[in-house]
Amino acid sequence: MVVNEQPNRPEEADGKGAKPYTPEVAEFVERFAAELTNAGMQRMASRVFACLLADDSGALNSAELSERLQISPAAVSGAVRYLSQTHLITREREPGSRRERYRVHADTWYEAVADRDVRLARWVATFERGIRAVGPDTPAGRRLAETAEFFDFMRGELSAMVKRWYAHRDALRAAGGRDGSGPA
C-alpha cells in the first residue's frame, strides 16, 4: 500500500496539530479493516470505517479517504452509503462547500448496538407471525419460538450491557482513562 508522505512532526500535519497518516497508522487501518471484513463487513466499508476511526478528527471527505486508502471516489461512495445505513458514520456538509464529510462519532458502537436492538425487535415480531403460520405445537413452530425467545433475550441483554458500558465509561473518564483526557 502506498502511504502519502506527510510531515514527520504531528503539529505540521495539517496546521491544526493532527497526526499524519503514517505507515504505522495505515498498517493499523488495514489490519483492523481485515478483522472487520472477516467478521462480515464489506471490505471497502471496513477500510473507510477504520480510516475514520484512526483520524484525530474522526471526519474526512471523499477526496481525503480516496487519497489515504488509494481507492476510487466511487469505492468511497459505496462504502459510506453502507456505513451510513448501518449507523456507523454520519454525513455532514463542509462549511461553505457542497462537499460532504463523513464522521465517526464516539458513540458509534452504541448506535450500532441500538440499531441491532431495532432489528432484533423486528425479527422477533416476524418470528411470532411465523409461529402462528406454522403452528406453535409443530417442530417448526417450536424451533421458531426458541429463536424468537433467543432474540428477545438478546435485546434485553444488549440494553443492559449498554447501560453497564456507560457506567464503566464514566468511571474510566472520572479516573482519567483512555478517552484522551488522561493517562491510559
Backbone as a printed PyTorch tensor [residue, N CA C, xyz], in Angstrom:
tensor([[[  0.8400,  -1.1840,   0.0000],
         [  0.0000,   0.0000,   0.0000],
         [  0.8720,   1.2290,   0.0000]],

        [[  0.4890,   2.2010,  -0.7730],
         [  1.2220,   3.4520,  -0.8390],
         [  0.6530,   4.3830,   0.2090]],

        [[  1.5350,   4.9250,   1.0300],
         [  1.1140,   5.8890,   2.0350],
         [  1.6690,   7.2370,   1.6270]],

        [[  0.8180,   8.2140,   1.5610],
         [  1.2500,   9.5380,   1.1490],
         [  2.2220,  10.1050,   2.1550]],

        [[  3.2860,  10.7190,   1.6340],
         [  4.2680,  11.3350,   2.5040],
         [  3.6530,  12.5630,   3.1550]],

        [[  3.7990,  12.6570,   4.4540],
         [  3.3030,  13.8090,   5.1760],
         [  4.3800,  14.2380,   6.1540]],

        [[  4.2850,  15.4180,   6.7140],
         [  5.2970,  15.8900,   7.6450],
         [  5.5010,  14.9080,   8.7890]],

        [[  6.7330,  14.8710,   9.2850],
         [  7.0510,  13.9720,  10.3880],
         [  6.5600,  14.4870,  11.7200]],

        [[  6.4820,  15.7990,  11.8680],
         [  6.0470,  16.3510,  13.1450],
         [  4.5370,  16.5040,  13.1380]],

        [[  3.8360,  15.9310,  14.1270],
         [  2.3750,  15.9850,  14.1300],
         [  1.8150,  17.3890,  13.9970]],

        [[  2.4530,  18.3820,  14.5910],
         [  1.8950,  19.7280,  14.5460],
         [  1.9460,  20.3200,  13.1480]],

        [[  2.7570,  19.7250,  12.2340],
         [  2.8360,  20.2230,  10.8760],
         [  1.9120,  19.4700,   9.9250]],

        [[  1.2480,  18.4460,  10.3900],
         [  0.4600,  17.5990,   9.5030],
         [ -0.6070,  18.3770,   8.7600]],

        [[ -1.3700,  19.1980,   9.4570],
         [ -2.4050,  19.9780,   8.7830],
         [ -2.5190,  21.3850,   9.3510]],

        [[ -1.5420,  21.7810,  10.1460],
         [ -1.5760,  23.1030,  10.7530],
         [ -2.4510,  23.1600,  11.9840]],

        [[ -3.1140,  22.0800,  12.3340],
         [ -4.0220,  22.0680,  13.4780],
         [ -3.5540,  21.1000,  14.5600]],

        [[ -2.4120,  20.4950,  14.3860],
         [ -1.9060,  19.5660,  15.3820],
         [ -2.3220,  18.1250,  15.1440]],

        [[ -3.0310,  17.8280,  14.0380],
         [ -3.4410,  16.4610,  13.7500],
         [ -2.2270,  15.6390,  13.3560]],

        [[ -2.2490,  14.3780,  13.6890],
         [ -1.1430,  13.4940,  13.3530],
         [ -1.2150,  13.0880,  11.8910]],

        [[ -0.0550,  12.8970,  11.2510],
         [ -0.0570,  12.4990,   9.8420],
         [ -0.5170,  11.0560,   9.6720]],

        [[ -0.8950,  10.7250,   8.4540],
         [ -1.2850,   9.3600,   8.1090],
         [  0.0000,   8.5940,   7.8000]],

        [[  0.6020,   8.0720,   8.8260],
         [  1.9010,   7.4100,   8.7330],
         [  1.7430,   5.9620,   8.2860]],

        [[  2.8470,   5.3150,   7.9080],
         [  2.7720,   3.8890,   7.5840],
         [  2.2240,   3.0540,   8.7520]],

        [[  2.5330,   3.4510,   9.9780],
         [  2.0150,   2.7220,  11.1430],
         [  0.5030,   2.8470,  11.2440]],

        [[ -0.0120,   4.0430,  10.9830],
         [ -1.4630,   4.2510,  11.0070],
         [ -2.1030,   3.4550,   9.8730]],

        [[ -1.4950,   3.5190,   8.6970],
         [ -2.0200,   2.7680,   7.5520],
         [ -2.0480,   1.2740,   7.8530]],

        [[ -1.0180,   0.7740,   8.5210],
         [ -0.9820,  -0.6460,   8.8720],
         [ -2.1160,  -1.0030,   9.8400]],

        [[ -2.3460,  -0.1290,  10.8400],
         [ -3.4670,  -0.3710,  11.7530],
         [ -4.7830,  -0.3910,  10.9840]],

        [[ -4.9740,   0.5970,  10.1140],
         [ -6.2230,   0.7010,   9.3450],
         [ -6.4550,  -0.5850,   8.5720]],

        [[ -5.4500,  -1.0600,   7.8800],
         [ -5.6050,  -2.2700,   7.0660],
         [ -5.8230,  -3.5040,   7.9340]],

        [[ -5.1340,  -3.5790,   9.0600],
         [ -5.2930,  -4.7330,   9.9590],
         [ -6.6960,  -4.7670,  10.5660]],

        [[ -7.1630,  -3.6100,  11.0610],
         [ -8.4980,  -3.5740,  11.6560],
         [ -9.5600,  -3.7900,  10.5900]],

        [[ -9.3440,  -3.2280,   9.3990],
         [-10.2920,  -3.4410,   8.3020],
         [-10.3900,  -4.9230,   7.9540]],

        [[ -9.2620,  -5.6190,   7.9750],
         [ -9.2770,  -7.0630,   7.6990],
         [-10.0840,  -7.7960,   8.7570]],

        [[ -9.9520,  -7.3860,  10.0150],
         [-10.7320,  -8.0070,  11.0950],
         [-12.2270,  -7.7650,  10.8810]],

        [[-12.5870,  -6.5360,  10.5190],
         [-14.0000,  -6.2270,  10.2640],
         [-14.5260,  -7.0200,   9.0710]],

        [[-13.7060,  -7.1470,   8.0310],
         [-14.1040,  -7.9100,   6.8500],
         [-14.3010,  -9.3760,   7.2090]],

        [[-13.3860,  -9.9240,   8.0060],
         [-13.5290, -11.3160,   8.4590],
         [-14.7920, -11.5190,   9.2880]],

        [[-15.2480, -10.4550,   9.9500],
         [-16.4660, -10.5320,  10.7630],
         [-17.7260, -10.3250,   9.9270]],

        [[-17.5560, -10.0060,   8.6240],
         [-18.7260,  -9.9130,   7.7540],
         [-19.0110,  -8.5570,   7.1470]],

        [[-18.2560,  -7.5330,   7.5110],
         [-18.4920,  -6.2140,   6.9260],
         [-17.8910,  -6.1740,   5.5210]],

        [[-18.4740,  -5.3800,   4.6540],
         [-17.9360,  -5.1970,   3.3090],
         [-16.5050,  -4.6610,   3.3840]],

        [[-15.6580,  -5.1040,   2.4500],
         [-14.2360,  -4.7720,   2.5060],
         [-13.9740,  -3.2690,   2.4480]],

        [[-14.5320,  -2.5710,   1.4880],
         [-14.2710,  -1.1320,   1.3690],
         [-14.8670,  -0.3710,   2.5450]],

        [[-16.0390,  -0.7880,   2.9860],
         [-16.6450,  -0.1510,   4.1510],
         [-15.7520,  -0.3400,   5.3740]],

        [[-15.1570,  -1.5070,   5.5030],
         [-14.2380,  -1.7770,   6.6130],
         [-13.0480,  -0.8350,   6.5680]],

        [[-12.4930,  -0.6410,   5.4000],
         [-11.3220,   0.2180,   5.2560],
         [-11.6660,   1.6790,   5.5540]],

        [[-12.7920,   2.1510,   5.0190],
         [-13.2040,   3.5350,   5.2520],
         [-13.4950,   3.7460,   6.7340]],

        [[-14.2020,   2.8270,   7.3500],
         [-14.5330,   2.9470,   8.7720],
         [-13.2700,   2.9790,   9.6200]],

        [[-12.3410,   2.0650,   9.3630],
         [-11.0940,   2.0180,  10.1310],
         [-10.2950,   3.3050,   9.9320]],

        [[-10.2840,   3.8360,   8.7290],
         [ -9.5670,   5.0750,   8.4460],
         [-10.1730,   6.2390,   9.2340]],

        [[-11.4890,   6.3220,   9.2710],
         [-12.1490,   7.3770,  10.0410],
         [-11.8700,   7.2280,  11.5290]],

        [[-11.8840,   6.0060,  12.0250],
         [-11.5990,   5.7720,  13.4410],
         [-10.1910,   6.2330,  13.8140]],

        [[ -9.2480,   6.0420,  12.8980],
         [ -7.8460,   6.3380,  13.1790],
         [ -7.4900,   7.8070,  12.9650]],

        [[ -8.4170,   8.5980,  12.4610],
         [ -8.1530,  10.0190,  12.2440],
         [ -8.5220,  10.8030,  13.4950]],

        [[ -7.6530,  11.7350,  13.9060],
         [ -7.9180,  12.5060,  15.1180],
         [ -9.2710,  13.2010,  15.0970]],

        [[ -9.6470,  13.7670,  13.9520],
         [-10.9160,  14.4880,  13.8780],
         [-12.0970,  13.5370,  13.7550]],

        [[-11.8440,  12.3230,  13.2910],
         [-12.9280,  11.3680,  13.0600],
         [-13.7810,  11.7170,  11.8650]],

        [[-13.3210,  12.6920,  11.0580],
         [-14.1070,  13.1380,   9.9030],
         [-13.1770,  13.4160,   8.7380]],

        [[-13.5070,  12.8450,   7.5960],
         [-12.7480,  13.0620,   6.3710],
         [-13.7200,  13.1790,   5.2040]],

        [[-13.2890,  13.8630,   4.1520],
         [-14.1390,  13.9270,   2.9650],
         [-13.7400,  12.8200,   1.9950]],

        [[-14.4710,  12.7290,   0.9250],
         [-14.2420,  11.6580,  -0.0480],
         [-12.8330,  11.7010,  -0.6360]],

        [[-12.3660,  12.8910,  -0.9710],
         [-11.0270,  13.0210,  -1.5570],
         [ -9.9590,  12.5650,  -0.5640]],

        [[-10.1120,  12.9370,   0.7050],
         [ -9.1330,  12.5290,   1.7220],
         [ -9.1330,  11.0180,   1.9110]],

        [[-10.3210,  10.4360,   1.9580],
         [-10.4110,   8.9770,   2.1000],
         [ -9.8210,   8.2760,   0.8830]],

        [[-10.1570,   8.7820,  -0.2820],
         [ -9.6590,   8.2080,  -1.5250],
         [ -8.1320,   8.2550,  -1.5640]],

        [[ -7.5620,   9.3770,  -1.1690],
         [ -6.1100,   9.5520,  -1.1730],
         [ -5.4420,   8.6400,  -0.1470]],

        [[ -5.9490,   8.6310,   1.0620],
         [ -5.3330,   7.8130,   2.1160],
         [ -5.4060,   6.3270,   1.8130]],

        [[ -6.5470,   5.8910,   1.3150],
         [ -6.7520,   4.4590,   1.1040],
         [ -6.3850,   4.0090,  -0.3070]],

        [[ -6.0450,   4.9760,  -1.1680],
         [ -5.7000,   4.6680,  -2.5500],
         [ -6.8410,   3.9060,  -3.2340]],

        [[ -8.0550,   4.4620,  -3.0920],
         [ -9.2410,   3.8650,  -3.7080],
         [ -9.9710,   4.9460,  -4.5000]],

        [[-10.8610,   4.5220,  -5.3580],
         [-11.5900,   5.4680,  -6.2050],
         [-12.6880,   6.1800,  -5.4130]],

        [[-13.0830,   7.3650,  -5.8600],
         [-14.2140,   8.0490,  -5.2360],
         [-15.4870,   7.1880,  -5.2560]],

        [[-15.6600,   6.3840,  -6.3090],
         [-16.8360,   5.5070,  -6.3820],
         [-16.7940,   4.4660,  -5.2620]],

        [[-15.6080,   3.9430,  -4.9560],
         [-15.4710,   2.9770,  -3.8610],
         [-15.7860,   3.6390,  -2.5260]],

        [[-15.3450,   4.8890,  -2.3550],
         [-15.6560,   5.6360,  -1.1300],
         [-17.1630,   5.8220,  -1.0300]],

        [[-17.8030,   6.2030,  -2.1310],
         [-19.2440,   6.4430,  -2.1440],
         [-20.0290,   5.2040,  -1.7120]],

        [[-19.6810,   4.0590,  -2.2800],
         [-20.3650,   2.8190,  -1.9060],
         [-20.1450,   2.4640,  -0.4450]],

        [[-18.9220,   2.6820,   0.0280],
         [-18.5980,   2.3590,   1.4150],
         [-19.3620,   3.2650,   2.3870]],

        [[-19.3930,   4.5710,   2.1090],
         [-20.0800,   5.4750,   3.0350],
         [-21.5850,   5.2770,   2.9970]],

        [[-22.1160,   4.8530,   1.8600],
         [-23.5460,   4.5450,   1.8020],
         [-23.8580,   3.4000,   2.7810]],

        [[-23.0690,   2.3420,   2.7130],
         [-23.2570,   1.1990,   3.6190],
         [-23.0650,   1.6270,   5.0740]],

        [[-22.0030,   2.3670,   5.3570],
         [-21.7160,   2.7740,   6.7370],
         [-22.7860,   3.7080,   7.2930]],

        [[-23.3530,   4.5570,   6.4340],
         [-24.4480,   5.4380,   6.8670],
         [-25.6950,   4.6250,   7.1790]],

        [[-26.0060,   3.6530,   6.3310],
         [-27.1900,   2.8250,   6.5380],
         [-27.0950,   1.9970,   7.8120]],

        [[-25.8840,   1.6360,   8.1900],
         [-25.7000,   0.8340,   9.4090],
         [-25.4230,   1.7030,  10.6310]],

        [[-25.5300,   3.0140,  10.4720],
         [-25.3770,   3.9890,  11.5560],
         [-23.9740,   3.9820,  12.1600]],

        [[-22.9820,   3.6030,  11.3870],
         [-21.6050,   3.6420,  11.8830],
         [-20.9540,   4.9950,  11.6220]],

        [[-21.4560,   5.7370,  10.6230],
         [-20.9670,   7.0860,  10.3550],
         [-22.1470,   7.9830,  10.0290]],

        [[-21.8850,   9.2860,  10.0650],
         [-22.8800,  10.2610,   9.6130],
         [-22.2480,  11.1230,   8.5300]],

        [[-23.1040,  11.7190,   7.7320],
         [-22.6600,  12.6460,   6.6850],
         [-22.9420,  14.0550,   7.1710]],

        [[-22.0220,  14.9570,   6.8520],
         [-22.2410,  16.3640,   7.1790],
         [-21.6080,  17.2130,   6.0920]],

        [[-22.1410,  18.3770,   5.8800],
         [-21.6110,  19.2930,   4.8590],
         [-20.3990,  20.0210,   5.4300]],

        [[-19.3880,  20.1970,   4.5610],
         [-18.2590,  21.0400,   4.9250],
         [-18.7400,  22.4790,   4.8740]],

        [[-18.4370,  23.2780,   5.8830],
         [-18.8920,  24.6710,   5.8960],
         [-18.4380,  25.4140,   4.6360]],

        [[-19.3800,  26.0940,   3.9860],
         [-19.0840,  26.8700,   2.7960],
         [-18.8020,  26.0460,   1.5580]],

        [[-19.1770,  24.7820,   1.5630],
         [-18.8770,  23.9040,   0.4420],
         [-20.0480,  22.9720,   0.1890]],

        [[-20.0500,  22.3910,  -1.0050],
         [-21.0650,  21.3770,  -1.2940],
         [-20.5340,  19.9800,  -0.9800]],

        [[-19.2680,  19.8980,  -0.5980],
         [-18.6720,  18.5950,  -0.2910],
         [-19.1550,  18.0900,   1.0600]],

        [[-19.2300,  16.7860,   1.1490],
         [-19.6190,  16.1460,   2.4040],
         [-18.3940,  15.6240,   3.1200]],

        [[-18.4870,  15.6190,   4.4310],
         [-17.5060,  14.9630,   5.2850],
         [-18.2280,  13.7910,   5.9130]],

        [[-17.4920,  12.7550,   6.1700],
         [-18.0510,  11.5600,   6.7890],
         [-17.4340,  11.4410,   8.1640]],

        [[-18.2800,  11.3190,   9.1770],
         [-17.8130,  11.3670,  10.5620],
         [-18.1910,  10.1020,  11.3160]],

        [[-17.2270,   9.6080,  12.0670],
         [-17.4860,   8.5410,  13.0190],
         [-17.5560,   9.2160,  14.3900]],

        [[-18.5440,   8.8680,  15.1720],
         [-18.7530,   9.5010,  16.4730],
         [-18.2680,   8.5990,  17.5990]],

        [[-18.0320,   9.1970,  18.7440],
         [-17.5760,   8.4360,  19.9080],
         [-18.5820,   7.3420,  20.2650]],

        [[-19.8630,   7.6160,  20.0640],
         [-20.8980,   6.6450,  20.4190],
         [-21.2780,   5.7330,  19.2540]],

        [[-20.3980,   5.5810,  18.2830],
         [-20.7270,   4.7970,  17.0970],
         [-21.0980,   3.3600,  17.4390]],

        [[-20.4240,   2.7820,  18.4140],
         [-20.7220,   1.3860,  18.7720],
         [-22.0890,   1.3000,  19.4350]],

        [[-22.4340,   2.2870,  20.2780],
         [-23.7620,   2.3070,  20.8860],
         [-24.8310,   2.3850,  19.8090]],

        [[-24.6110,   3.2690,  18.8200],
         [-25.5760,   3.4060,  17.7290],
         [-25.7340,   2.0920,  16.9720]],

        [[-24.6220,   1.4160,  16.7380],
         [-24.6910,   0.1350,  16.0280],
         [-25.4690,  -0.8920,  16.8380]],

        [[-25.2580,  -0.9060,  18.1520],
         [-25.9930,  -1.8400,  19.0180],
         [-27.4660,  -1.4490,  19.0700]],

        [[-27.7360,  -0.1530,  19.1570],
         [-29.1300,   0.3010,  19.1820],
         [-29.8340,  -0.1010,  17.8910]],

        [[-29.1250,  -0.0040,  16.7760],
         [-29.6880,  -0.4330,  15.5030],
         [-29.9970,  -1.9220,  15.5390]],

        [[-29.1270,  -2.6910,  16.1620],
         [-29.3560,  -4.1320,  16.2850],
         [-30.5940,  -4.4040,  17.1360]],

        [[-30.8140,  -3.5810,  18.1490],
         [-31.9870,  -3.7430,  19.0040],
         [-33.2680,  -3.5960,  18.1830]],

        [[-33.3050,  -2.5850,  17.3270],
         [-34.4760,  -2.3660,  16.4720],
         [-34.6500,  -3.5560,  15.5210]],

        [[-33.5380,  -3.9900,  14.9400],
         [-33.5910,  -5.1220,  14.0150],
         [-34.0610,  -6.3840,  14.7380]],

        [[-33.5540,  -6.6270,  15.9380],
         [-33.9680,  -7.8110,  16.7020],
         [-35.4560,  -7.7520,  17.0290]],

        [[-35.9530,  -6.5780,  17.3620],
         [-37.3820,  -6.4320,  17.6490],
         [-38.2190,  -6.8020,  16.4160]],

        [[-37.7740,  -6.3570,  15.2450],
         [-38.4990,  -6.7120,  14.0140],
         [-38.4320,  -8.2130,  13.7610]],

        [[-37.2740,  -8.8080,  14.0180],
         [-37.1330, -10.2510,  13.8180],
         [-38.0560, -11.0220,  14.7500]],

        [[-38.1170, -10.5940,  16.0150],
         [-38.9990, -11.2630,  16.9710],
         [-40.4410, -11.2010,  16.4780]],

        [[-40.8770, -10.0320,  16.0360],
         [-42.2460,  -9.8840,  15.5220],
         [-42.4710, -10.7840,  14.3080]],

        [[-41.4780, -10.8740,  13.4330],
         [-41.6000, -11.7370,  12.2510],
         [-41.6620, -13.2060,  12.6630]],

        [[-40.8350, -13.6010,  13.6060],
         [-40.8730, -14.9830,  14.0770],
         [-42.2100, -15.3080,  14.7360]],

        [[-42.7800, -14.3580,  15.4650],
         [-44.0800, -14.6020,  16.0940],
         [-45.1600, -14.8270,  15.0410]],

        [[-45.1030, -14.0830,  13.9430],
         [-46.0430, -14.3300,  12.8400],
         [-45.7820, -15.7070,  12.2240]],

        [[-44.5010, -16.0580,  12.1060],
         [-44.1500, -17.3680,  11.5680],
         [-44.6490, -18.5030,  12.4510]],

        [[-44.5700, -18.3170,  13.7630],
         [-45.0580, -19.3310,  14.7100],
         [-46.5500, -19.5530,  14.4990]],

        [[-47.3010, -18.4600,  14.3530],
         [-48.7410, -18.5860,  14.1110],
         [-48.9950, -19.2860,  12.7720]],

        [[-48.1560, -18.9820,  11.7710],
         [-48.3630, -19.5610,  10.4400],
         [-48.1120, -21.0650,  10.4260]],

        [[-47.0620, -21.5290,  11.0940],
         [-46.7340, -22.9650,  11.0480],
         [-47.3750, -23.7420,  12.1840]],

        [[-47.8750, -23.0220,  13.1890],
         [-48.4840, -23.6620,  14.3500],
         [-47.4860, -23.7900,  15.4840]],

        [[-47.8680, -23.3430,  16.6750],
         [-46.9270, -23.3350,  17.7990],
         [-46.5410, -24.7370,  18.2930]],

        [[-47.3500, -25.7430,  18.0050],
         [-47.0740, -27.0920,  18.5140],
         [-46.3710, -27.9850,  17.5010]],

        [[-45.9340, -27.3990,  16.3920],
         [-45.2120, -28.1870,  15.3930],
         [-43.7140, -28.0780,  15.6660]],

        [[-42.9260, -28.9980,  15.1290],
         [-41.4680, -28.8610,  15.2890],
         [-40.9530, -27.5160,  14.7680]],

        [[-41.4580, -27.0750,  13.6260],
         [-41.0420, -25.7750,  13.0870],
         [-41.4790, -24.6460,  14.0160]],

        [[-42.6910, -24.7260,  14.5410],
         [-43.1980, -23.7040,  15.4550],
         [-42.3630, -23.6180,  16.7190]],

        [[-41.9720, -24.7720,  17.2710],
         [-41.1220, -24.7740,  18.4770],
         [-39.7430, -24.1890,  18.1640]],

        [[-39.2060, -24.5310,  16.9950],
         [-37.8970, -24.0040,  16.5880],
         [-37.9660, -22.4830,  16.4130]],

        [[-39.0310, -22.0070,  15.7540],
         [-39.2010, -20.5640,  15.5820],
         [-39.4090, -19.8690,  16.9260]],

        [[-40.1480, -20.5120,  17.8270],
         [-40.3930, -19.9220,  19.1500],
         [-39.0910, -19.7890,  19.9350]],

        [[-38.2580, -20.8190,  19.8790],
         [-36.9820, -20.7450,  20.6000],
         [-36.0880, -19.6570,  19.9940]],

        [[-36.1060, -19.5420,  18.6850],
         [-35.3250, -18.4960,  18.0330],
         [-35.8230, -17.1170,  18.4480]],

        [[-37.1420, -16.9360,  18.4590],
         [-37.7270, -15.6600,  18.8800],
         [-37.3620, -15.3560,  20.3260]],

        [[-37.4220, -16.3640,  21.1810],
         [-37.0530, -16.1650,  22.5880],
         [-35.5880, -15.7810,  22.7270]],

        [[-34.7220, -16.4020,  21.9210],
         [-33.2960, -16.0630,  21.9490],
         [-33.0780, -14.6100,  21.5580]],

        [[-33.7070, -14.1700,  20.4500],
         [-33.5150, -12.7920,  20.0090],
         [-34.1150, -11.8050,  21.0100]],

        [[-35.2240, -12.1500,  21.6260],
         [-35.8150, -11.2900,  22.6460],
         [-34.8870, -11.1970,  23.8600]],

        [[-34.2970, -12.3230,  24.2380],
         [-33.3180, -12.3480,  25.3290],
         [-32.1220, -11.4540,  24.9790]],

        [[-31.6360, -11.5650,  23.7470],
         [-30.5020, -10.7420,  23.3100],
         [-30.8340,  -9.2590,  23.3930]],

        [[-32.0440,  -8.8990,  23.0240],
         [-32.4470,  -7.4830,  23.1040],
         [-32.2970,  -6.9640,  24.5220]],

        [[-32.7950,  -7.7250,  25.4870],
         [-32.6850,  -7.3020,  26.8810],
         [-31.2400,  -7.2330,  27.3470]],

        [[-30.4480,  -8.1970,  26.9400],
         [-29.0380,  -8.2210,  27.3320],
         [-28.2750,  -7.0590,  26.7050]],

        [[-28.5640,  -6.7430,  25.4480],
         [-27.8840,  -5.6260,  24.7880],
         [-28.1950,  -4.3150,  25.5080]],

        [[-29.4440,  -4.1330,  25.8600],
         [-29.8400,  -2.9170,  26.5580],
         [-29.1250,  -2.8080,  27.9080]],

        [[-29.1080,  -3.8930,  28.6630],
         [-28.4330,  -3.8860,  29.9580],
         [-26.9270,  -3.6870,  29.7820]],

        [[-26.3620,  -4.2960,  28.7580],
         [-24.9310,  -4.1790,  28.5140],
         [-24.5570,  -2.7310,  28.1680]],

        [[-25.3560,  -2.0690,  27.3690],
         [-25.0700,  -0.6820,  27.0130],
         [-25.1220,   0.1950,  28.2640]],

        [[-26.0830,  -0.0370,  29.1380],
         [-26.1610,   0.7330,  30.3900],
         [-24.9190,   0.4990,  31.2430]],

        [[-24.4760,  -0.7600,  31.3260],
         [-23.2480,  -1.0610,  32.0860],
         [-22.0470,  -0.4040,  31.4320]],

        [[-22.0150,  -0.3910,  30.0940],
         [-20.9020,   0.2410,  29.4010],
         [-20.8190,   1.7230,  29.7530]],

        [[-21.9490,   2.4320,  29.7190],
         [-21.9180,   3.8550,  30.0340],
         [-21.4240,   4.1000,  31.4570]],

        [[-21.8320,   3.2770,  32.3920],
         [-21.3380,   3.4140,  33.7670],
         [-19.8280,   3.1650,  33.8140]],

        [[-19.3760,   2.1500,  33.1050],
         [-17.9430,   1.8350,  33.0600],
         [-17.1630,   2.9660,  32.3920]],

        [[-17.6720,   3.4600,  31.2540],
         [-17.0140,   4.5550,  30.5480],
         [-16.9240,   5.7920,  31.4230]],

        [[-18.0110,   6.1070,  32.1310],
         [-17.9970,   7.2800,  33.0130],
         [-16.9700,   7.1180,  34.1280]],

        [[-16.8440,   5.9040,  34.6480],
         [-15.8420,   5.6410,  35.6860],
         [-14.4320,   5.8000,  35.1100]],

        [[-14.2090,   5.3250,  33.8930],
         [-12.9010,   5.5000,  33.2410],
         [-12.5760,   6.9730,  33.0640]],

        [[-13.5490,   7.7270,  32.5950],
         [-13.3310,   9.1570,  32.3820],
         [-13.0400,   9.8640,  33.6980]],

        [[-13.7650,   9.5040,  34.7320],
         [-13.5430,  10.1320,  36.0280],
         [-12.1450,   9.8280,  36.5480]],

        [[-11.6190,   8.6680,  36.1700],
         [-10.2850,   8.2830,  36.6170],
         [ -9.2100,   8.7090,  35.6110]],

        [[ -9.5980,   9.4340,  34.5490],
         [ -8.6260,   9.8530,  33.5400],
         [ -8.2360,   8.7170,  32.6240]],

        [[ -9.2200,   7.9190,  32.2090],
         [ -8.9730,   6.7350,  31.3980],
         [ -8.6300,   7.0050,  29.9620]],

        [[ -8.9360,   6.0630,  29.0780],
         [ -8.4710,   6.0460,  27.6930],
         [ -9.2930,   6.8650,  26.7260]],

        [[ -9.9910,   7.8710,  27.1320],
         [-10.7600,   8.6640,  26.1730],
         [-10.0010,   9.8820,  25.6950]],

        [[ -8.7220,   9.9360,  26.0050],
         [ -7.9140,  11.0530,  25.5680],
         [ -7.7830,  12.1510,  26.6010]],

        [[ -8.4890,  12.0230,  27.7220],
         [ -8.4420,  13.0840,  28.7240],
         [ -7.3870,  12.8500,  29.7910]],

        [[ -6.7590,  11.7030,  29.7610],
         [ -5.7600,  11.4260,  30.7860],
         [ -4.9360,  10.2230,  30.4180]],

        [[ -4.1390,   9.7220,  31.3420],
         [ -3.2870,   8.5870,  31.0360],
         [ -4.1100,   7.3190,  30.7950]],

        [[ -3.5840,   6.4630,  29.9490],
         [ -4.2780,   5.2210,  29.6280],
         [ -4.0800,   4.1950,  30.7140]]])
